[in-house]
Amino acid sequence: MHKLVIALVIAVVAAGPAVASEEADVMAVVNQAVDGFNKGDIKMLTSACADEVSIIDEFSPYEWQGAGACAKWSSDYDNDAKTKGITEGRVTLGKPSHIDVVGDRAYVVGSANYSYKEKGKPVKEVGSIFTVVLQKGTDGWRIKAWAWSKH
């Protein structure tokens, strides 16, 4: 029995760095998408997304899904921003409250702030929640879904 407990402890300790590495890999993709948005780099943003994606966000039409959903979301964001006079949109992520990785799936939840100018005046949305689901495939982790919940 003593040998079994020692083997179990060794397995858990050895798995620790692997889990931390997976969490870092997952967050690298989430950060890539946010960085792409902040830089206005649609290619950077969409390359973080899987082919089939589901998105919920605070502007009409409020949901996007299927092939090319990340690119369609970006186009609709740009159109909405132009209509409302929004410029300099920037998302800042807080520390995630959850990063759960199980097999080839990951679930990330964290706070986020969105700042921008509306008709030249600074606006801040503080305390929103950004939830992201990712799947790991042959090309690494990719975003399968995200939801932005405005606070």
Secondary structure, 3 states (H helix, E strand, C coil): CHHHHHHHHHHHHHHHHHHHHHHHHHHHHHHHHHHHHHHCCHHHHHCCEEEEEEEECCCCCCEEEEECHHHHHHHHHHHHHHHHCEEEEEEEEEEEEEEEEECCEEEEEEEEEEEEEECCEEEEEEEEEEEEEEEEECCEEEEEEEEEECC
